[in-house]
Amino acid sequence: MKDEINKVLNFVDLHKGEEDKKKVVENITSAVSFRGSNLWILACAILIASVGLNVNSTAVVIGAMLISPLMGPIVGAGFGLGMYDTDLLKKGLKNLLIATIVSLTISTLYFYISPFKEAESELLSRTSPNIYDILIAFFGGLVGVIAFTRVEKGNPIPGVAIATALMPPLCTAGYGLALGNISYFLGAMYLYTINCVFICIATFIIVKYLKYPQKEQLNETRKKQVKYGISILILLMIVPSIYFAYQLFIQKSYNSRTENFIKQEFTDNDYPIIYKNIKYNQSPKRIELAFLSKKFNQTEIKDLNKRLIDYNLLNTQLIIKQDTFNIGNDILNKINSSRDMVDKKDIIINKLRSQLSSYQFNNDLIIKESEVLFPSVSNLSIGNYTIKDKDKKDVIIPIVLYQSTETMDNEKAKRLKDWLKIRLAKDSVEIYRQPLSPISKITKAKQKK
């Protein structure tokens, strides 16, 4: 039994394949400093990450995480804490602070200048940390430190850089500063702090497990103080994260019940949904739906709202957006409005026609009648002339120009004028004779023959 236990312990022993401790400490110490190339790499990485978050590109964000040198000072601080190396601890914390300030400054300037200010999903996902982020940071930190202490580094380092995600929260914090959104800034900085603290704690545990030599021999009181300090720091990070994780669990549970309600009440009844929006962070919560063809009356909507309790969807209101009705009403209103416009146009047209009819006469018919009644009249041309009466109202007087082969005496002229008054239904008519042209005289003479 003892041999089997030894085999298992030997199988999981981290001392196998371990790099020389002195060399590891030298590598960690050199990676802590942010000077020269490290600072330039950090600046470029933070810019790339900011662009990736700004355009919501996961691939670009991952690229920025891969080239980020932020793990150096965090792991250095963890080593300094585990080895009780005060100088290395101070150096790691100092350079981490420098890197944080530089990153915040660059990301804030970028988002302040950037014309794109909308908060995309890649940004929003870094504003609400929870217990899962702690687990990722801690186990990611374990993997990273184990890889640092190996002779063969292998592939874990890039994976750790992606999993622990130090750059995105810093960029999101810069976004919050640029827009003056304190909640975004605090949420992102909390996530960044969680990552830094638990990577550091994971490093501390591995350093103690691998028994790296202590640089300073501390008494038991001092060691207890360090342990108490770490424990308090862990509690400060974990307690809010547990609360956020619980809230996330409650929200996911609510969303699951909501999906079940929608499935059983609508999807299973073949009611195609074209719009769905669940508003969790308000009171009462709202489930907004719109359907392709199904229309619900107010009684049905009330019954559906009552059924929410059966699905444990408390303090929730179902809103069915019957946009098609609204669109239909809008169309009908537009049609009615158009009809009104058409009716108004018809009225105006009819009115104009009526007015034009008072200006226009059937000259051909009147000419034919005049030739029978007045044989000497060869042609008539009728128009209207508008004058103002004493009350300054418009008065329309027909003006008749006629041609005649004979000169009319006063009696014939009066008879022509009286006939035109009756024929044109006007109280007053003015007649004027036009002389015949030579061609008209010849034509008239031929007609008499």
LOVEX-714609 format. One record per residue (C-alpha): residue in three letters; x, y, z. Coordinates in steps of 0.25 Angstrom, whole numbers. Last residue first. Example, Ala and Ser with C-alpha at 12.3 -4.5 7.8 and 13.67 -1.06 7.14 Angstrom:
# LOVEX-714609
+------+-------+-------+-------+
! code !     X !     Y !     Z !
+------+-------+-------+-------+
!  SER !    55 !    -4 !    29 !
!  ALA !    49 !   -18 !    31 !
+------+-------+-------+-------+
This chain:
# LOVEX-714609
+------+-------+-------+-------+
! code !     X !     Y !     Z !
+------+-------+-------+-------+
!  LYS !  -292 !   326 !  -417 !
!  LYS !  -293 !   331 !  -403 !
!  GLN !  -282 !   322 !  -398 !
!  LYS !  -273 !   327 !  -409 !
!  ALA !  -275 !   341 !  -404 !
!  LYS !  -272 !   337 !  -390 !
!  THR !  -259 !   330 !  -394 !
!  ILE !  -255 !   343 !  -402 !
!  LYS !  -258 !   352 !  -390 !
!  SER !  -250 !   343 !  -381 !
!  ILE !  -238 !   343 !  -390 !
!  PRO !  -238 !   358 !  -391 !
!  SER !  -239 !   359 !  -375 !
!  LEU !  -252 !   363 !  -369 !
!  PRO !  -252 !   375 !  -359 !
!  GLN !  -255 !   371 !  -345 !
!  ARG !  -268 !   375 !  -338 !
!  TYR !  -268 !   377 !  -323 !
!  ILE !  -278 !   372 !  -313 !
!  GLU !  -279 !   374 !  -298 !
!  VAL !  -288 !   365 !  -290 !
!  SER !  -295 !   367 !  -277 !
!  ASP !  -304 !   359 !  -268 !
!  LYS !  -298 !   346 !  -273 !
!  ALA !  -305 !   333 !  -276 !
!  LEU !  -296 !   331 !  -288 !
!  ARG !  -308 !   328 !  -298 !
!  ILE !  -317 !   338 !  -291 !
!  LYS !  -307 !   349 !  -291 !
!  LEU !  -302 !   345 !  -305 !
!  TRP !  -317 !   347 !  -310 !
!  ASP !  -318 !   361 !  -304 !
!  LYS !  -305 !   365 !  -311 !
!  LEU !  -308 !   360 !  -324 !
!  ARG !  -322 !   367 !  -323 !
!  LYS !  -315 !   380 !  -319 !
!  ALA !  -306 !   379 !  -331 !
!  LYS !  -317 !   376 !  -340 !
!  GLU !  -325 !   388 !  -335 !
!  ASN !  -313 !   397 !  -335 !
!  ASP !  -310 !   395 !  -350 !
!  MET !  -300 !   383 !  -353 !
!  THR !  -290 !   386 !  -364 !
!  GLU !  -290 !   374 !  -374 !
!  THR !  -280 !   363 !  -376 !
!  SER !  -279 !   361 !  -361 !
!  GLN !  -268 !   357 !  -351 !
!  TYR !  -270 !   356 !  -337 !
!  LEU !  -262 !   359 !  -324 !
!  VAL !  -270 !   356 !  -311 !
!  ILE !  -265 !   360 !  -298 !
!  PRO !  -271 !   353 !  -286 !
!  ILE !  -272 !   361 !  -273 !
!  ILE !  -267 !   355 !  -260 !
!  VAL !  -269 !   363 !  -247 !
!  ASP !  -258 !   362 !  -236 !
!  LYS !  -263 !   369 !  -224 !
!  LYS !  -258 !   383 !  -220 !
!  ASP !  -271 !   387 !  -214 !
!  LYS !  -273 !   397 !  -226 !
!  ASP !  -270 !   386 !  -236 !
!  LYS !  -256 !   381 !  -239 !
!  ILE !  -253 !   376 !  -253 !
!  THR !  -250 !   362 !  -260 !
!  TYR !  -251 !   360 !  -275 !
!  ASN !  -255 !   347 !  -281 !
!  GLY !  -254 !   342 !  -295 !
!  ILE !  -262 !   339 !  -307 !
!  SER !  -258 !   339 !  -322 !
!  LEU !  -269 !   339 !  -333 !
!  ASN !  -268 !   337 !  -348 !
!  SER !  -276 !   339 !  -360 !
!  VAL !  -288 !   348 !  -355 !
!  SER !  -296 !   352 !  -367 !
!  PRO !  -306 !   341 !  -366 !
!  PHE !  -310 !   345 !  -351 !
!  LEU !  -319 !   335 !  -346 !
!  VAL !  -314 !   323 !  -354 !
!  GLU !  -300 !   327 !  -354 !
!  SER !  -301 !   331 !  -339 !
!  GLU !  -305 !   316 !  -336 !
!  LYS !  -293 !   311 !  -343 !
!  ILE !  -284 !   321 !  -337 !
!  ILE !  -290 !   317 !  -323 !
!  LEU !  -287 !   302 !  -325 !
!  ASP !  -273 !   305 !  -330 !
!  ASN !  -270 !   315 !  -318 !
!  ASN !  -273 !   305 !  -307 !
!  PHE !  -270 !   314 !  -296 !
!  GLN !  -259 !   316 !  -285 !
!  TYR !  -257 !   325 !  -274 !
!  SER !  -269 !   321 !  -266 !
!  SER !  -265 !   307 !  -268 !
!  LEU !  -251 !   310 !  -263 !
!  GLN !  -257 !   314 !  -250 !
!  SER !  -265 !   301 !  -249 !
!  ARG !  -252 !   293 !  -253 !
!  LEU !  -245 !   300 !  -243 !
!  LYS !  -255 !   296 !  -232 !
!  ASN !  -255 !   282 !  -237 !
!  ILE !  -240 !   282 !  -236 !
!  ILE !  -240 !   288 !  -222 !
!  ILE !  -251 !   278 !  -218 !
!  ASP !  -243 !   267 !  -224 !
!  LYS !  -230 !   271 !  -217 !
!  LYS !  -237 !   271 !  -204 !
!  ASP !  -243 !   258 !  -206 !
!  VAL !  -229 !   253 !  -210 !
!  MET !  -223 !   259 !  -198 !
!  ASP !  -234 !   253 !  -189 !
!  ARG !  -231 !   240 !  -196 !
!  SER !  -216 !   241 !  -194 !
!  SER !  -219 !   244 !  -179 !
!  ASN !  -228 !   232 !  -179 !
!  ILE !  -217 !   223 !  -186 !
!  LYS !  -207 !   229 !  -176 !
!  ASN !  -216 !   226 !  -164 !
!  LEU !  -219 !   212 !  -170 !
!  ILE !  -204 !   210 !  -171 !
!  ASP !  -201 !   215 !  -157 !
!  ASN !  -212 !   206 !  -152 !
!  GLY !  -206 !   194 !  -159 !
!  ILE !  -192 !   198 !  -154 !
!  ASN !  -198 !   198 !  -140 !
!  PHE !  -205 !   185 !  -142 !
!  THR !  -192 !   179 !  -148 !
!  ASP !  -184 !   185 !  -136 !
!  GLN !  -192 !   176 !  -126 !
!  LYS !  -181 !   177 !  -116 !
!  ILE !  -185 !   167 !  -105 !
!  ILE !  -180 !   171 !   -91 !
!  LEU !  -180 !   161 !   -80 !
!  GLN !  -177 !   167 !   -67 !
!  THR !  -169 !   160 !   -56 !
!  ASN !  -169 !   162 !   -41 !
!  LEU !  -168 !   147 !   -40 !
!  LEU !  -165 !   137 !   -51 !
!  ASN !  -167 !   124 !   -43 !
!  TYR !  -172 !   117 !   -56 !
!  ASP !  -186 !   116 !   -50 !
!  ILE !  -185 !   131 !   -46 !
!  LEU !  -183 !   135 !   -61 !
!  ARG !  -197 !   129 !   -63 !
!  LYS !  -204 !   142 !   -58 !
!  ASN !  -197 !   150 !   -69 !
!  LEU !  -201 !   140 !   -80 !
!  ASP !  -216 !   142 !   -75 !
!  LYS !  -214 !   157 !   -76 !
!  ILE !  -209 !   156 !   -90 !
!  GLU !  -220 !   147 !   -94 !
!  THR !  -231 !   157 !   -89 !
!  GLN !  -224 !   168 !   -96 !
!  ASN !  -224 !   162 !  -110 !
!  PHE !  -213 !   154 !  -115 !
!  LYS !  -208 !   154 !  -130 !
!  LYS !  -200 !   143 !  -136 !
!  SER !  -194 !   146 !  -149 !
!  LEU !  -179 !   148 !  -147 !
!  PHE !  -179 !   150 !  -132 !
!  ALA !  -173 !   161 !  -123 !
!  LEU !  -168 !   158 !  -109 !
!  GLU !  -163 !   167 !   -97 !
!  ILE !  -161 !   160 !   -84 !
!  ARG !  -160 !   171 !   -73 !
!  LYS !  -155 !   171 !   -59 !
!  PRO !  -163 !   179 !   -50 !
!  SER !  -154 !   185 !   -45 !
!  GLN !  -142 !   187 !   -54 !
!  ASN !  -129 !   179 !   -57 !
!  TYR !  -135 !   167 !   -63 !
!  LYS !  -140 !   173 !   -76 !
!  ILE !  -142 !   161 !   -85 !
!  ASN !  -143 !   164 !  -100 !
!  LYS !  -149 !   156 !  -111 !
!  TYR !  -153 !   159 !  -125 !
!  ILE !  -158 !   151 !  -137 !
!  ILE !  -164 !   140 !  -130 !
!  PRO !  -171 !   129 !  -138 !
!  TYR !  -184 !   124 !  -131 !
!  ASP !  -184 !   109 !  -134 !
!  ASN !  -191 !   105 !  -120 !
!  ASP !  -178 !    99 !  -115 !
!  THR !  -171 !   112 !  -118 !
!  PHE !  -182 !   121 !  -110 !
!  GLU !  -186 !   116 !   -97 !
!  GLN !  -176 !   104 !   -94 !
!  LYS !  -164 !   110 !  -101 !
!  ILE !  -166 !   124 !   -96 !
!  PHE !  -168 !   119 !   -81 !
!  ASN !  -156 !   110 !   -82 !
!  GLU !  -147 !   122 !   -88 !
!  THR !  -152 !   130 !   -76 !
!  ARG !  -149 !   119 !   -66 !
!  SER !  -135 !   119 !   -72 !
!  ASN !  -133 !   134 !   -71 !
!  TYR !  -137 !   134 !   -57 !
!  SER !  -127 !   123 !   -54 !
!  LYS !  -116 !   131 !   -61 !
!  GLN !  -120 !   143 !   -53 !
!  ILE !  -119 !   136 !   -40 !
!  PHE !  -106 !   130 !   -44 !
!  LEU !  -100 !   143 !   -48 !
!  GLN !  -105 !   149 !   -35 !
!  TYR !   -98 !   138 !   -27 !
!  ALA !   -86 !   140 !   -35 !
!  PHE !   -86 !   155 !   -32 !
!  TYR !   -88 !   152 !   -17 !
!  ILE !   -77 !   142 !   -17 !
!  SER !   -68 !   152 !   -24 !
!  PRO !   -71 !   162 !   -13 !
!  VAL !   -66 !   152 !    -3 !
!  ILE !   -54 !   146 !   -10 !
!  MET !   -45 !   158 !   -12 !
!  LEU !   -46 !   164 !     2 !
!  LEU !   -46 !   150 !     7 !
!  ILE !   -33 !   147 !     0 !
!  LEU !   -26 !   160 !     4 !
!  ILE !   -30 !   156 !    19 !
!  SER !   -24 !   142 !    17 !
!  ILE !   -11 !   148 !    11 !
!  GLY !   -10 !   158 !    22 !
!  TYR !   -12 !   147 !    33 !
!  LYS !    -1 !   138 !    26 !
!  VAL !     9 !   150 !    26 !
!  GLN !     6 !   153 !    40 !
!  LYS !     7 !   139 !    44 !
!  LYS !    21 !   138 !    38 !
!  ARG !    25 !   151 !    45 !
!  THR !    21 !   145 !    58 !
!  GLU !    28 !   132 !    55 !
!  ASN !    41 !   139 !    53 !
!  LEU !    46 !   142 !    39 !
!  GLN !    59 !   137 !    33 !
!  GLU !    60 !   146 !    20 !
!  LYS !    64 !   141 !     7 !
!  GLN !    56 !   128 !     9 !
!  PRO !    60 !   117 !     0 !
!  TYR !    50 !   112 !   -10 !
!  LYS !    42 !   100 !    -4 !
!  LEU !    35 !    95 !   -17 !
!  TYR !    22 !    96 !    -9 !
!  LYS !    25 !   110 !    -3 !
!  VAL !    28 !   115 !   -17 !
!  ILE !    16 !   108 !   -22 !
!  ILE !     7 !   114 !   -12 !
!  PHE !    13 !   128 !   -13 !
!  THR !    11 !   128 !   -28 !
!  ALA !    -4 !   124 !   -27 !
!  ILE !    -5 !   136 !   -17 !
!  CYS !     1 !   145 !   -28 !
!  ILE !    -8 !   140 !   -39 !
!  PHE !   -19 !   142 !   -29 !
!  VAL !   -16 !   156 !   -25 !
!  CYS !   -13 !   161 !   -40 !
!  ASN !   -25 !   155 !   -46 !
!  ILE !   -34 !   160 !   -35 !
!  THR !   -28 !   174 !   -36 !
!  TYR !   -31 !   174 !   -51 !
!  LEU !   -46 !   169 !   -48 !
!  TYR !   -47 !   180 !   -38 !
!  MET !   -41 !   190 !   -47 !
!  ALA !   -51 !   186 !   -58 !
!  GLY !   -63 !   188 !   -49 !
!  LEU !   -58 !   201 !   -43 !
!  PHE !   -55 !   207 !   -57 !
!  TYR !   -69 !   202 !   -63 !
!  SER !   -76 !   208 !   -50 !
!  ILE !   -69 !   221 !   -51 !
!  ASN !   -73 !   224 !   -65 !
!  GLY !   -66 !   237 !   -69 !
!  LEU !   -65 !   233 !   -83 !
!  ALA !   -50 !   233 !   -84 !
!  LEU !   -49 !   228 !   -69 !
!  GLY !   -58 !   216 !   -73 !
!  TYR !   -51 !   213 !   -85 !
!  GLY !   -38 !   213 !   -77 !
!  ALA !   -44 !   203 !   -68 !
!  THR !   -48 !   195 !   -80 !
!  CYS !   -33 !   195 !   -85 !
!  LEU !   -28 !   191 !   -71 !
!  PRO !   -39 !   180 !   -71 !
!  PRO !   -35 !   175 !   -85 !
!  MET !   -20 !   174 !   -82 !
!  LEU !   -19 !   165 !   -70 !
!  ALA !   -27 !   153 !   -77 !
!  THR !   -24 !   141 !   -68 !
!  ALA !   -28 !   131 !   -78 !
!  ILE !   -20 !   138 !   -90 !
!  ALA !    -7 !   140 !   -83 !
!  VAL !    -8 !   126 !   -77 !
!  GLY !   -10 !   120 !   -90 !
!  PRO !     2 !   127 !   -95 !
!  ILE !    10 !   122 !   -83 !
!  PRO !     5 !   107 !   -84 !
!  ASN !    12 !   103 !   -97 !
!  GLY !    25 !    97 !   -92 !
!  LYS !    35 !   103 !   -82 !
!  GLU !    44 !    91 !   -82 !
!  VAL !    53 !    93 !   -71 !
!  ARG !    41 !    96 !   -62 !
!  THR !    39 !   107 !   -51 !
!  PHE !    32 !   117 !   -61 !
!  ALA !    23 !   106 !   -65 !
!  ILE !    19 !   103 !   -51 !
!  VAL !    17 !   118 !   -49 !
!  GLY !     8 !   120 !   -61 !
!  VAL !    -1 !   107 !   -57 !
!  LEU !    -3 !   112 !   -43 !
!  GLY !    -6 !   126 !   -48 !
!  GLY !   -17 !   120 !   -58 !
!  PHE !   -22 !   112 !   -46 !
!  PHE !   -24 !   125 !   -37 !
!  ALA !   -28 !   135 !   -48 !
!  ILE !   -38 !   125 !   -54 !
!  LEU !   -44 !   122 !   -40 !
!  ILE !   -45 !   137 !   -37 !
!  ASP !   -51 !   140 !   -50 !
!  TYR !   -62 !   129 !   -47 !
!  ILE !   -65 !   136 !   -33 !
!  ASN !   -70 !   148 !   -40 !
!  PRO !   -65 !   160 !   -48 !
!  SER !   -75 !   170 !   -54 !
!  THR !   -68 !   181 !   -63 !
!  ARG !   -60 !   172 !   -72 !
!  SER !   -71 !   165 !   -80 !
!  LEU !   -76 !   180 !   -84 !
!  LEU !   -64 !   183 !   -92 !
!  GLU !   -64 !   170 !  -101 !
!  SER !   -79 !   172 !  -102 !
!  GLU !   -77 !   186 !  -108 !
!  ALA !   -79 !   199 !  -101 !
!  GLU !   -81 !   210 !  -111 !
!  LYS !   -71 !   221 !  -112 !
!  PHE !   -65 !   219 !  -126 !
!  PRO !   -59 !   233 !  -130 !
!  SER !   -46 !   229 !  -122 !
!  ILE !   -39 !   241 !  -116 !
!  TYR !   -44 !   238 !  -102 !
!  PHE !   -43 !   223 !  -104 !
!  TYR !   -28 !   224 !  -108 !
!  LEU !   -25 !   234 !   -97 !
!  THR !   -31 !   225 !   -86 !
!  SER !   -24 !   213 !   -92 !
!  ILE !   -10 !   220 !   -91 !
!  THR !   -12 !   226 !   -77 !
!  LEU !   -18 !   213 !   -72 !
!  SER !    -7 !   204 !   -77 !
!  VAL !     4 !   214 !   -72 !
!  ILE !    -2 !   214 !   -58 !
!  THR !    -3 !   199 !   -58 !
!  ALA !    11 !   197 !   -63 !
!  ILE !    16 !   207 !   -52 !
!  LEU !     8 !   200 !   -41 !
!  LEU !    13 !   186 !   -46 !
!  ASN !    27 !   192 !   -46 !
!  LYS !    26 !   196 !   -31 !
!  LEU !    19 !   183 !   -27 !
!  GLY !    30 !   175 !   -33 !
!  LYS !    41 !   183 !   -28 !
!  LYS !    35 !   183 !   -14 !
!  LEU !    34 !   168 !   -14 !
!  LEU !    48 !   166 !   -20 !
!  ASP !    54 !   175 !    -9 !
!  THR !    46 !   169 !     2 !
!  ASP !    50 !   154 !    -1 !
!  TYR !    41 !   146 !     8 !
!  MET !    43 !   135 !    -2 !
!  GLY !    28 !   133 !    -4 !
!  LEU !    25 !   148 !    -4 !
!  GLY !    37 !   151 !   -13 !
!  PHE !    32 !   140 !   -22 !
!  GLY !    18 !   145 !   -23 !
!  ALA !    23 !   159 !   -25 !
!  GLY !    32 !   154 !   -37 !
!  VAL !    19 !   146 !   -42 !
!  ILE !    12 !   159 !   -43 !
!  PRO !    24 !   167 !   -48 !
!  GLY !    26 !   158 !   -60 !
!  MET !    11 !   155 !   -63 !
!  LEU !     9 !   169 !   -69 !
!  PRO !    18 !   166 !   -81 !
!  SER !     7 !   166 !   -91 !
!  ILE !    10 !   159 !  -105 !
!  LEU !    -1 !   148 !  -103 !
!  MET !   -11 !   157 !   -97 !
!  ALA !   -11 !   167 !  -109 !
!  GLY !   -13 !   155 !  -119 !
!  ILE !   -25 !   150 !  -111 !
!  VAL !   -31 !   164 !  -111 !
!  VAL !   -29 !   165 !  -127 !
!  ALA !   -36 !   151 !  -128 !
!  THR !   -47 !   155 !  -119 !
!  SER !   -51 !   167 !  -128 !
!  ASN !   -61 !   176 !  -122 !
!  VAL !   -56 !   188 !  -130 !
!  ASN !   -53 !   196 !  -117 !
!  LEU !   -49 !   184 !  -110 !
!  GLY !   -39 !   180 !  -121 !
!  VAL !   -34 !   195 !  -122 !
!  SER !   -32 !   195 !  -107 !
!  ALA !   -24 !   182 !  -107 !
!  ILE !   -15 !   187 !  -118 !
!  LEU !   -12 !   200 !  -111 !
!  ILE !    -9 !   192 !   -98 !
!  ALA !     0 !   183 !  -105 !
!  CYS !     8 !   194 !  -112 !
!  ALA !    10 !   201 !   -99 !
!  LEU !    14 !   188 !   -92 !
!  ILE !    24 !   185 !  -103 !
!  TRP !    30 !   199 !  -102 !
!  LEU !    31 !   197 !   -87 !
!  ASN !    37 !   184 !   -88 !
!  SER !    47 !   189 !   -98 !
!  GLY !    53 !   200 !   -89 !
!  ARG !    49 !   198 !   -75 !
!  PHE !    38 !   191 !   -68 !
!  SER !    46 !   182 !   -58 !
!  VAL !    40 !   169 !   -53 !
!  ALA !    45 !   160 !   -64 !
!  SER !    60 !   161 !   -59 !
!  THR !    55 !   156 !   -45 !
!  ILE !    47 !   145 !   -51 !
!  ASN !    59 !   140 !   -59 !
!  GLU !    69 !   141 !   -47 !
!  VAL !    59 !   134 !   -38 !
!  VAL !    58 !   123 !   -48 !
!  LYS !    73 !   121 !   -50 !
!  LYS !    75 !   120 !   -35 !
!  LYS !    64 !   110 !   -34 !
!  ASP !    70 !   101 !   -44 !
!  GLU !    59 !    97 !   -54 !
!  GLU !    49 !    86 !   -49 !
!  GLY !    47 !    74 !   -58 !
!  LYS !    42 !    66 !   -47 !
!  HIS !    40 !    74 !   -34 !
!  LEU !    26 !    75 !   -37 !
!  ASP !    23 !    61 !   -32 !
!  VAL !     9 !    56 !   -38 !
!  PHE !    15 !    42 !   -42 !
!  ASN !    24 !    41 !   -30 !
!  LEU !    13 !    44 !   -21 !
!  VAL !     4 !    33 !   -28 !
!  LYS !    16 !    23 !   -28 !
!  ASN !    19 !    26 !   -13 !
!  ILE !     4 !    23 !   -10 !
!  GLU !     6 !    10 !   -17 !
!  ASP !    18 !     7 !    -9 !
!  LYS !    11 !     9 !     4 !
!  MET !     0 !     0 !     0 !
+------+-------+-------+-------+
